Amino acid sequence: MAERKSKGRGASASDAKPEKKSRLKGEDRRRQLIRAATQVFSLHGFRGTTMRRLAAEAGVSEAMFYHHFPSKEVLYDAILEEKINSAKQLFYPVDATRAKRDREVLDTIVGNILSESANDVSFMRMIIFGALEGNELSQRFTEKHMQEFYRFLGSFLDERMRDGAMRTMDGRIAAQLLVGMAHMTALYREVYKDPVMRETDVQALKDIIVNLFLHGVGAEGGKDVPGIPG
């Protein structure tokens, strides 16, 4: 006699349908592709990067990549645009500049340069590679957005110099020298893997750079510059 199936019996594990992998939403997918592309551009430059290589790095089809970014130029520009948007929060301490809180302004800018470079070394490598290639998009980023930032910081420094809080000099040049110290420190630490820089944490490096800028390289009034070993 055939065995009767019990009523109300639940489905066995073998009866269950396999779960479908959840697809990334459009904006999440776009961010994933941008992260993968930043890595590829940082290693191969703009000229050495193909859509096939980008798709392989992201683990998607070329068709998927083209759906979101119809060309390398559009993709590269999207990476820069994402960084520009985040920079407004990280590198423009408007409230601190209005209140003339010098230390907070410099701590914020230098600290974020160092921490962002540590968190995303690929973008720094990508910009350097782009500059060496003579990439027009990379140059435009430097000429437009970096200069806009230097104007912001330079005008603040000029104001503080007029207030007598800082020595008189060209504020725009002073701004670029400050940022240059931070960028070179990040380059030595994250790209060159310099052992001295690597064994020093970001907070300590930030303090040294800001102190150098605020107090000058030489000792003033017989006092050593804070944060700099004698």
C-alpha positions as CSV (number, residue, x, y, z in Angstrom):
1,M,0.0,0.0,0.0
2,A,1.3,3.4,-0.9
3,E,2.4,5.5,2.0
4,R,0.0,8.3,2.6
5,K,1.4,11.8,2.8
6,S,0.8,13.4,6.2
7,K,-1.4,16.5,6.1
8,G,0.1,19.8,7.0
9,R,3.6,18.5,6.4
10,G,6.1,21.3,5.8
11,A,8.3,21.4,2.7
12,S,11.7,19.7,3.2
13,A,15.0,21.5,2.7
14,S,15.4,19.8,-0.6
15,D,12.0,21.2,-1.7
16,A,12.9,24.8,-0.9
17,K,13.7,27.0,-3.9
18,P,17.2,28.5,-3.8
19,E,17.2,32.2,-2.8
20,K,18.1,34.6,-5.5
21,K,21.1,36.8,-5.0
22,S,20.0,40.3,-4.2
23,R,20.9,42.8,-6.9
24,L,22.6,46.1,-6.0
25,K,20.4,49.1,-6.4
26,G,21.4,51.6,-9.1
27,E,23.2,54.1,-6.8
28,D,25.0,51.3,-4.9
29,R,26.1,49.7,-8.1
30,R,27.3,53.0,-9.4
31,R,29.4,53.5,-6.2
32,Q,30.8,49.9,-6.5
33,L,31.9,50.6,-10.1
34,I,33.5,53.9,-9.1
35,R,35.5,52.2,-6.4
36,A,36.7,49.5,-8.7
37,A,37.5,52.0,-11.4
38,T,39.6,54.2,-9.1
39,Q,41.7,51.1,-8.3
40,V,42.3,50.3,-11.9
41,F,43.1,53.9,-13.0
42,S,45.5,54.1,-10.1
43,L,47.4,51.1,-11.3
44,H,47.2,51.5,-15.1
45,G,46.5,55.2,-15.7
46,F,43.8,56.5,-18.0
47,R,45.5,55.4,-21.2
48,G,46.2,51.9,-20.0
49,T,42.7,51.2,-18.7
50,T,40.1,49.5,-20.9
51,M,36.4,48.9,-20.2
52,R,37.1,45.2,-20.3
53,R,39.6,45.6,-17.5
54,L,37.3,47.8,-15.5
55,A,34.5,45.3,-15.8
56,A,36.7,42.4,-14.7
57,E,37.9,44.3,-11.6
58,A,34.3,45.1,-10.7
59,G,33.1,41.6,-11.4
60,V,30.4,42.7,-13.8
61,S,29.8,42.5,-17.6
62,E,31.1,45.2,-20.0
63,A,27.4,45.8,-20.8
64,M,26.7,46.6,-17.2
65,F,29.6,49.0,-17.1
66,Y,28.5,50.8,-20.3
67,H,25.0,51.0,-18.9
68,H,26.2,53.2,-16.0
69,F,29.2,54.9,-17.8
70,P,29.2,55.1,-21.6
71,S,32.9,56.0,-21.8
72,K,36.1,56.2,-19.8
73,E,35.9,59.9,-19.8
74,V,32.4,59.9,-18.2
75,L,33.6,57.4,-15.6
76,Y,36.8,59.3,-14.7
77,D,34.8,62.5,-14.4
78,A,32.3,60.8,-12.1
79,I,35.2,59.7,-9.8
80,L,36.4,63.3,-9.6
81,E,32.9,64.6,-9.0
82,E,32.4,62.2,-6.1
83,K,35.6,63.5,-4.5
84,I,34.7,67.1,-5.1
85,N,31.3,66.6,-3.4
86,S,32.9,64.9,-0.3
87,A,35.5,67.7,-0.2
88,K,32.9,70.3,0.7
89,Q,32.4,68.6,4.0
90,L,36.0,67.7,4.7
91,F,38.1,70.6,3.5
92,Y,35.9,73.7,3.9
93,P,35.5,74.3,7.6
94,V,33.4,77.4,7.0
95,D,32.2,77.9,10.6
96,A,35.7,77.7,12.0
97,T,37.0,80.3,9.4
98,R,34.2,82.7,10.3
99,A,35.0,82.4,14.0
100,K,38.7,82.8,13.2
101,R,39.6,79.6,15.0
102,D,43.0,79.1,13.4
103,R,44.0,75.9,15.0
104,E,40.7,74.2,14.2
105,V,40.8,75.3,10.5
106,L,44.3,73.9,10.0
107,D,43.7,70.8,12.1
108,T,40.6,70.0,10.0
109,I,42.2,70.5,6.6
110,V,45.5,68.8,7.3
111,G,43.9,66.0,9.3
112,N,41.5,65.2,6.6
113,I,44.2,65.2,3.9
114,L,46.2,62.6,5.9
115,S,43.2,60.5,6.9
116,E,41.6,60.5,3.4
117,S,44.9,59.5,1.8
118,A,45.3,56.6,4.3
119,N,41.7,55.4,3.7
120,D,41.9,55.7,-0.1
121,V,45.4,55.7,-1.4
122,S,44.0,54.7,-4.9
123,F,42.6,58.1,-5.6
124,M,45.9,59.8,-4.8
125,R,47.7,57.4,-7.1
126,M,45.1,58.0,-9.8
127,I,45.6,61.8,-9.7
128,I,49.4,61.5,-9.8
129,F,49.2,59.0,-12.7
130,G,46.8,61.4,-14.5
131,A,49.2,64.3,-14.0
132,L,52.1,62.3,-15.4
133,E,50.0,61.2,-18.4
134,G,48.9,64.8,-19.0
135,N,45.3,63.7,-18.6
136,E,43.0,66.6,-19.4
137,L,40.4,65.7,-16.8
138,S,43.0,65.3,-14.1
139,Q,44.5,68.7,-15.1
140,R,41.1,70.3,-15.0
141,F,40.5,69.0,-11.5
142,T,43.8,70.5,-10.4
143,E,43.3,73.8,-12.2
144,K,39.7,74.4,-11.2
145,H,38.8,72.7,-8.0
146,M,42.2,72.7,-6.3
147,Q,42.6,76.4,-7.1
148,E,39.2,77.1,-5.8
149,F,40.2,75.4,-2.5
150,Y,43.5,77.4,-2.4
151,R,41.5,80.6,-2.8
152,F,39.3,79.7,0.1
153,L,42.2,78.9,2.4
154,G,44.4,81.7,1.1
155,S,41.7,84.3,1.7
156,F,41.3,83.1,5.3
157,L,45.1,83.3,5.9
158,D,45.3,86.8,4.3
159,E,42.5,87.9,6.7
160,R,44.4,86.5,9.7
161,M,47.6,88.2,8.5
162,R,45.8,91.5,8.4
163,D,44.5,90.8,11.9
164,G,48.1,90.5,13.0
165,A,47.6,86.8,14.0
166,M,50.1,85.6,11.4
167,R,53.2,86.9,9.7
168,T,52.6,88.8,6.5
169,M,53.1,86.9,3.3
170,D,51.1,85.8,0.2
171,G,48.2,83.9,1.7
172,R,47.7,81.8,-1.5
173,I,51.3,80.6,-1.5
174,A,51.1,79.9,2.2
175,A,48.0,77.8,1.6
176,Q,49.7,75.8,-1.1
177,L,52.8,75.3,1.1
178,L,50.6,74.0,4.0
179,V,48.7,71.6,1.7
180,G,52.0,70.6,0.0
181,M,53.4,69.5,3.4
182,A,50.4,67.4,4.1
183,H,50.3,65.9,0.6
184,M,54.0,65.0,0.6
185,T,53.6,63.4,4.1
186,A,50.7,61.3,2.7
187,L,52.8,60.4,-0.3
188,Y,55.7,59.2,1.8
189,R,53.5,57.4,4.2
190,E,51.0,55.7,1.9
191,V,52.8,55.3,-1.5
192,Y,56.5,55.1,-0.7
193,K,55.8,53.3,2.6
194,D,58.5,55.3,4.4
195,P,59.2,53.5,7.7
196,V,59.5,56.6,9.7
197,M,56.2,58.0,8.4
198,R,54.5,54.6,8.8
199,E,55.4,54.2,12.4
200,T,54.0,57.7,13.2
201,D,50.2,57.8,13.5
202,V,48.2,60.3,11.5
203,Q,47.2,62.4,14.5
204,A,50.9,63.0,15.4
205,L,51.8,63.8,11.9
206,K,48.9,66.3,11.6
207,D,50.0,68.0,14.9
208,I,53.6,68.4,13.6
209,I,52.6,69.9,10.3
210,V,50.2,72.3,11.8
211,N,52.7,73.3,14.5
212,L,55.4,73.9,11.8
213,F,53.0,76.1,10.0
214,L,51.7,78.1,12.9
215,H,55.0,78.6,14.7
216,G,57.6,78.5,11.9
217,V,60.5,76.1,11.4
218,G,62.8,78.0,13.7
219,A,62.2,78.4,17.5
220,E,60.5,81.6,18.5
221,G,61.1,83.4,21.8
222,G,63.5,80.7,22.9
223,K,60.7,78.1,22.8
224,D,60.8,74.9,20.7
225,V,58.1,74.3,18.2
226,P,55.5,72.0,19.9
227,G,55.3,68.5,18.5
228,I,58.8,68.6,17.0
229,P,61.5,66.6,18.8
230,G,64.7,68.6,19.5
